[in-house]
Amino acid sequence: MKDGFIKAASCTPDIVVADVSHNRASIAQRAREAAGAGAKIIVFPELCMCGYTCSDLFWQKAMLDACVAELLQLADDTKDLDALIFVGMPFGYGFKLYNVAAALCRGRVVGIVPKTHLPTYNEYYEARHFTPGPREARTVKLGSGAGAYDVMFGTDIIFECRSVPSLSVACEICEDLWVPSPPSIRHAGAGASVIVNLSVGDEMTGKDRYRRDLVVGQSARLICGYVYAAAGDGESTTDLVFAAHNMIAENGSLLAEAERFKNETVYGDIDVDRLASERRRMTTYPPVDRTGYTVVGFDLDVTETALTRRFDRRPFVPDSKADRDRRCDEILTMQAMGLKKRLVHTHSSAVIGISGGLDSTLALLVTARAFDMCGMDRKNILAVTMPCFGTTDRTYNNACRLAESVGATLREVPIADAVRVHFRDIGHDESDHSVTYENCQARERTQVLMDLANKTGALVIGTGDLSELALGWATYNGDHMSMYAVNVSVPKTLVRHLVRYYADTCGDETLSKTLLDVLDTPVSPELLPPEDGKISQKTEDLVGPYELHDFFLYYMLRANFPPKKIYRIAKLAFADEYDDDTILYWMRVFYKRFFAQQFKRSCLPDGPKVGSVAVSPRGDLRMPSDAAARLWLSEL
């Protein structure tokens, strides 16, 4: 439960229709197993105490009394479990029968939530036996004699954990999710961060996809965790088959899914702190309104959750090749569409500095695609290579081949002499390879590009990417500046895949071969002289691995995680690549640079947003340039 991670379990017990004592024992066993696995929220299917398929047996007083008695016994059986448990059963109140979910915690029934929407169509006949539950909670008495106690009964109940305030649980039952306005909508509006659904869901061919879409979609719409438990083998198969299609979702992502037609338990680690952060971030998410709701408190121990959920080490890059290719094509199109609009609006051509490195390569490919969209001749792309002290033959040759392959006009402007004149003018010793030595080259290149753009009626196309901007790895008013920055919201880990996708799909063997060599070239600004003709200045040796920095960036800006939580999940994600000390070292570098370099991001040129993380001062990141990093560094 630390760091907001709550392990939930969706369980399908082995039941016997109408054998309440057997079912209670089976539920207790599954609950004990789930709690032993660390689950704090444990959900069982609809009417599982007796079986959904009891039909007219629901009217039998003997069975109804047995359900209440066995519920109290189940509460006692599970009193030593540190969990909130939901179990389905029929419940009589005020001469009516209700299909309910009973919530248990530490030996007591803490609430009873009735079903609202009762299907009476096709194979369903629920209205024959049950009555829709009341919204406003009232007290009902459970047990007898000195051991009797009052329990809240109604649909509008929020179960709130006293020890973890961001954990608020509400319940709906099966069909409640399938209607146009599910109760979970108002439950989330009342502050529920986790919705549990006790369901039956008989199986038909193709129904599993629709059910999955409902569960995942509802978790996204409500920004909540959603725990769905379904009946399985054990229910009567007179007319129906039940598949135990258990699922756990979080904000549009499916965390766990059972294999259908097997009575099993699935687990998912729901991050309630992230859900709370997402709701705060979205200004259109309504403020909590608990009018008409009853809040029932419960207690859980705040223990360490053994995480089973997977954290992508490259959160910007889809796992599957099909999804990755689709994402790459979409992003290339978005980048090109943004540039197309700017080119058409300004009636301009394009000037781009090409180094033979990854970022300028991607920018050139995007520019070529934009020109195609505009119906413009690619010869009007002026690709400028500006060799200087650090340029190697490999990158120079790749830059030339790239320009030729895409059909751009190549122009070479050696800048070494101009930089030496500048060194003389400002009194800088050329043997002093300090930041001045490096930045003079970067600014000279930008001056050349800007002046050529003026001369040819063109826009300077920026090449810097999101990861460089996050770290401030750009020369202020050098490569930091352009007239339209096409890579501005593309992280370095994704740049590689975009270039590889282009290499795989361009249909030009020469271009593809050149792109693959660019991908194989170490990332470098090439501002220091080469050693034995090879690149001497490798960016990741200086600022750290981009895959780590992109990971930190994603979870800091997109998820708003604090440093200790990012460190915790980074250790899991990169366990087989980096040791803990290495991760911590580069995290410190990341936070120091991120805060210190905001002034560069405060005056970025325009560029298209393509993902959920961006640093434009006009869009996603409104951050003061003078903010202190002490709070974050102290936590590290």
VENVENNOR-V936504 format. One record per residue. N is the residue number from 1. RES is the residue in one letter. PSI is psi in degrees with one decimal (* if undefined). Layout:
BEGIN
n: {N;N}
res: {RES;RES}
psi: {PSI;PSI}
END
This chain:
BEGIN
n: {1;2;3;4;5;6;7;8;9;10;11;12;13;14;15;16;17;18;19;20;21;22;23;24;25;26;27;28;29;30;31;32;33;34;35;36;37;38;39;40;41;42;43;44;45;46;47;48;49;50;51;52;53;54;55;56;57;58;59;60;61;62;63;64;65;66;67;68;69;70;71;72;73;74;75;76;77;78;79;80;81;82;83;84;85;86;87;88;89;90;91;92;93;94;95;96;97;98;99;100;101;102;103;104;105;106;107;108;109;110;111;112;113;114;115;116;117;118;119;120;121;122;123;124;125;126;127;128;129;130;131;132;133;134;135;136;137;138;139;140;141;142;143;144;145;146;147;148;149;150;151;152;153;154;155;156;157;158;159;160;161;162;163;164;165;166;167;168;169;170;171;172;173;174;175;176;177;178;179;180;181;182;183;184;185;186;187;188;189;190;191;192;193;194;195;196;197;198;199;200;201;202;203;204;205;206;207;208;209;210;211;212;213;214;215;216;217;218;219;220;221;222;223;224;225;226;227;228;229;230;231;232;233;234;235;236;237;238;239;240;241;242;243;244;245;246;247;248;249;250;251;252;253;254;255;256;257;258;259;260;261;262;263;264;265;266;267;268;269;270;271;272;273;274;275;276;277;278;279;280;281;282;283;284;285;286;287;288;289;290;291;292;293;294;295;296;297;298;299;300;301;302;303;304;305;306;307;308;309;310;311;312;313;314;315;316;317;318;319;320;321;322;323;324;325;326;327;328;329;330;331;332;333;334;335;336;337;338;339;340;341;342;343;344;345;346;347;348;349;350;351;352;353;354;355;356;357;358;359;360;361;362;363;364;365;366;367;368;369;370;371;372;373;374;375;376;377;378;379;380;381;382;383;384;385;386;387;388;389;390;391;392;393;394;395;396;397;398;399;400;401;402;403;404;405;406;407;408;409;410;411;412;413;414;415;416;417;418;419;420;421;422;423;424;425;426;427;428;429;430;431;432;433;434;435;436;437;438;439;440;441;442;443;444;445;446;447;448;449;450;451;452;453;454;455;456;457;458;459;460;461;462;463;464;465;466;467;468;469;470;471;472;473;474;475;476;477;478;479;480;481;482;483;484;485;486;487;488;489;490;491;492;493;494;495;496;497;498;499;500;501;502;503;504;505;506;507;508;509;510;511;512;513;514;515;516;517;518;519;520;521;522;523;524;525;526;527;528;529;530;531;532;533;534;535;536;537;538;539;540;541;542;543;544;545;546;547;548;549;550;551;552;553;554;555;556;557;558;559;560;561;562;563;564;565;566;567;568;569;570;571;572;573;574;575;576;577;578;579;580;581;582;583;584;585;586;587;588;589;590;591;592;593;594;595;596;597;598;599;600;601;602;603;604;605;606;607;608;609;610;611;612;613;614;615;616;617;618;619;620;621;622;623;624;625;626;627;628;629;630;631;632;633;634;635;636}
res: {M;K;D;G;F;I;K;A;A;S;C;T;P;D;I;V;V;A;D;V;S;H;N;R;A;S;I;A;Q;R;A;R;E;A;A;G;A;G;A;K;I;I;V;F;P;E;L;C;M;C;G;Y;T;C;S;D;L;F;W;Q;K;A;M;L;D;A;C;V;A;E;L;L;Q;L;A;D;D;T;K;D;L;D;A;L;I;F;V;G;M;P;F;G;Y;G;F;K;L;Y;N;V;A;A;A;L;C;R;G;R;V;V;G;I;V;P;K;T;H;L;P;T;Y;N;E;Y;Y;E;A;R;H;F;T;P;G;P;R;E;A;R;T;V;K;L;G;S;G;A;G;A;Y;D;V;M;F;G;T;D;I;I;F;E;C;R;S;V;P;S;L;S;V;A;C;E;I;C;E;D;L;W;V;P;S;P;P;S;I;R;H;A;G;A;G;A;S;V;I;V;N;L;S;V;G;D;E;M;T;G;K;D;R;Y;R;R;D;L;V;V;G;Q;S;A;R;L;I;C;G;Y;V;Y;A;A;A;G;D;G;E;S;T;T;D;L;V;F;A;A;H;N;M;I;A;E;N;G;S;L;L;A;E;A;E;R;F;K;N;E;T;V;Y;G;D;I;D;V;D;R;L;A;S;E;R;R;R;M;T;T;Y;P;P;V;D;R;T;G;Y;T;V;V;G;F;D;L;D;V;T;E;T;A;L;T;R;R;F;D;R;R;P;F;V;P;D;S;K;A;D;R;D;R;R;C;D;E;I;L;T;M;Q;A;M;G;L;K;K;R;L;V;H;T;H;S;S;A;V;I;G;I;S;G;G;L;D;S;T;L;A;L;L;V;T;A;R;A;F;D;M;C;G;M;D;R;K;N;I;L;A;V;T;M;P;C;F;G;T;T;D;R;T;Y;N;N;A;C;R;L;A;E;S;V;G;A;T;L;R;E;V;P;I;A;D;A;V;R;V;H;F;R;D;I;G;H;D;E;S;D;H;S;V;T;Y;E;N;C;Q;A;R;E;R;T;Q;V;L;M;D;L;A;N;K;T;G;A;L;V;I;G;T;G;D;L;S;E;L;A;L;G;W;A;T;Y;N;G;D;H;M;S;M;Y;A;V;N;V;S;V;P;K;T;L;V;R;H;L;V;R;Y;Y;A;D;T;C;G;D;E;T;L;S;K;T;L;L;D;V;L;D;T;P;V;S;P;E;L;L;P;P;E;D;G;K;I;S;Q;K;T;E;D;L;V;G;P;Y;E;L;H;D;F;F;L;Y;Y;M;L;R;A;N;F;P;P;K;K;I;Y;R;I;A;K;L;A;F;A;D;E;Y;D;D;D;T;I;L;Y;W;M;R;V;F;Y;K;R;F;F;A;Q;Q;F;K;R;S;C;L;P;D;G;P;K;V;G;S;V;A;V;S;P;R;G;D;L;R;M;P;S;D;A;A;A;R;L;W;L;S;E;L}
psi: {-14.3;149.2;14.6;5.2;121.0;119.0;126.0;151.2;134.2;115.8;140.7;108.2;162.6;113.9;164.1;126.3;124.3;-0.4;83.5;-40.0;-43.6;-43.6;-40.2;-42.1;-39.4;-42.0;-44.0;-41.1;-46.1;-39.1;-40.5;-41.0;-43.7;-43.8;-36.6;-26.7;2.8;5.5;135.0;-22.7;119.7;123.3;132.0;166.3;169.6;131.0;27.7;-15.8;-30.9;-22.8;132.4;-29.2;23.9;-23.3;-126.0;-9.1;-18.4;-24.0;-9.6;119.9;-34.6;-41.8;-38.8;-43.4;-38.8;-37.9;-43.1;-44.2;-42.9;-28.2;-45.5;-36.4;-39.4;-39.9;-40.7;-38.9;-30.4;15.9;-23.1;3.2;134.4;74.5;155.8;120.6;134.2;130.1;140.9;142.8;163.1;147.3;125.7;134.2;127.4;44.4;12.7;159.7;136.2;145.3;111.3;163.1;122.6;131.6;129.5;144.1;121.5;48.3;0.9;151.5;119.7;-6.6;154.4;120.2;117.6;156.1;143.9;-48.9;116.6;109.7;134.3;64.8;159.8;-119.5;-0.5;140.6;36.8;-34.9;-14.2;-31.6;-33.3;162.5;140.0;138.9;154.9;146.5;-51.3;128.1;144.6;168.1;141.1;154.1;132.7;143.9;-173.9;160.2;-146.7;-22.1;-1.0;147.9;159.4;142.8;142.8;136.8;119.5;163.4;-32.3;71.1;132.7;125.2;113.4;128.5;123.3;-32.1;-20.2;88.0;-27.5;-4.3;100.1;127.1;137.2;166.7;140.6;163.4;118.3;-101.6;-23.8;-33.1;-26.2;-4.4;166.3;-33.3;82.6;148.9;-28.6;-23.0;-49.7;-27.7;-44.2;-38.9;-23.8;5.4;3.2;124.9;-19.0;129.5;130.2;144.3;114.6;116.5;170.1;-63.9;75.6;156.0;139.7;157.2;129.7;-11.6;-27.4;-36.7;-43.5;-42.0;-43.8;-44.0;-38.3;-48.9;-50.0;-42.1;-39.5;-36.8;-32.9;-45.5;-38.5;-3.6;63.7;169.6;144.0;119.4;115.8;117.8;130.3;150.1;154.4;-144.4;131.4;-32.7;156.2;137.1;30.2;-48.5;-13.7;159.5;139.6;135.7;-1.9;46.5;76.7;140.9;151.3;125.2;158.5;115.2;49.0;-0.4;136.2;111.9;-35.0;147.0;130.9;153.5;125.2;153.2;22.5;130.0;98.2;172.1;133.0;151.7;146.7;140.4;102.3;130.1;91.7;-26.7;-39.8;-39.5;-43.3;-41.3;-43.3;-40.6;-37.6;-39.6;-35.8;105.2;-17.1;-6.7;128.5;150.5;155.4;128.5;108.2;23.6;124.7;-3.4;151.8;129.1;122.6;117.1;148.7;160.6;136.5;149.8;137.9;96.2;169.0;126.1;121.8;107.6;132.5;-13.3;152.6;137.3;119.0;127.7;-18.5;78.3;-17.1;-8.2;119.7;150.0;-52.1;147.6;-38.7;-45.9;-38.0;-43.9;-41.3;-42.9;-42.9;-46.1;-39.2;-44.3;-43.2;-40.1;-42.2;-43.7;-46.1;-36.7;-40.1;-45.9;-38.6;-47.7;-42.6;-39.5;-44.5;-42.5;-37.6;-2.9;46.7;161.8;-160.6;142.6;132.5;133.4;127.0;132.6;-11.1;5.5;176.7;-51.5;-46.1;-29.5;-48.6;-43.4;-38.2;-41.6;-41.1;-42.5;-41.6;-41.7;-39.7;-41.1;-39.9;-41.1;-34.1;-9.8;26.6;149.6;127.7;-16.1;-19.0;1.2;116.0;105.5;117.0;122.9;133.9;75.3;145.3;-152.6;-32.8;-0.8;133.1;159.4;-36.9;-50.4;-37.0;-47.0;-38.5;-39.6;-44.2;-44.0;-37.6;-48.0;-43.3;-42.1;-36.5;-5.4;18.8;166.1;120.9;134.9;132.7;127.5;91.7;134.4;1.6;-44.4;-43.3;-38.9;-37.8;-38.0;-40.7;-40.0;-44.3;-42.3;-36.1;2.4;40.4;132.2;124.4;-22.5;-10.6;100.1;48.8;-172.9;-29.1;-43.6;-43.8;-47.8;-26.9;-38.9;-44.8;-41.3;-32.9;-40.8;-41.9;-39.0;-43.0;-46.6;-44.2;-42.8;-36.9;-35.5;-43.3;-39.9;-31.3;3.8;49.2;169.1;140.0;121.3;119.7;149.2;-16.7;147.2;175.5;-41.5;-40.8;-39.0;-36.3;-37.7;-7.1;22.7;67.7;146.8;120.2;125.9;19.9;-117.8;-10.7;-24.4;145.1;-173.2;-17.8;121.7;100.3;-21.9;9.3;-25.0;24.7;115.8;157.4;-39.2;-28.0;-30.4;-44.3;-43.3;-32.7;-43.7;-41.0;-40.9;-43.4;-40.5;-37.7;-23.2;-3.8;-24.0;10.5;111.0;-41.8;-46.4;-44.2;-43.9;-40.4;-42.4;-39.6;-33.4;-37.2;-43.8;-29.5;-4.5;133.3;141.1;126.1;143.4;-10.8;53.6;-7.2;148.6;141.4;161.5;119.5;38.0;2.9;157.0;127.3;-18.2;99.5;119.7;-44.1;-17.6;-25.3;-47.8;-11.7;167.8;129.5;-29.3;-33.5;-47.0;-37.7;-36.3;-49.0;-44.4;-45.4;-49.9;-19.8;-49.6;-40.8;-39.8;-11.8;32.6;145.8;163.0;-42.2;-32.0;-39.9;-41.5;-42.3;-47.9;-27.3;-37.4;-36.6;-45.2;-37.1;25.9;-34.3;8.9;-40.8;142.7;167.6;-41.3;-37.9;-43.5;-44.5;-39.6;-48.7;-23.5;-41.6;-42.9;-43.7;-52.2;-40.2;-47.9;-40.3;-44.4;-41.6;-26.0;11.9;-30.6;-28.7;-35.2;-19.4;-14.6;48.6;148.1;166.1;152.8;154.8;134.4;128.9;-11.8;-174.5;-7.7;123.8;160.8;19.4;133.8;-12.1;-3.7;-99.9;-29.5;101.7;91.6;134.1;143.9;-17.0;17.3;139.9;144.3;3.0;-43.3;-45.2;-41.4;-33.5;-40.2;-38.5;*}
END
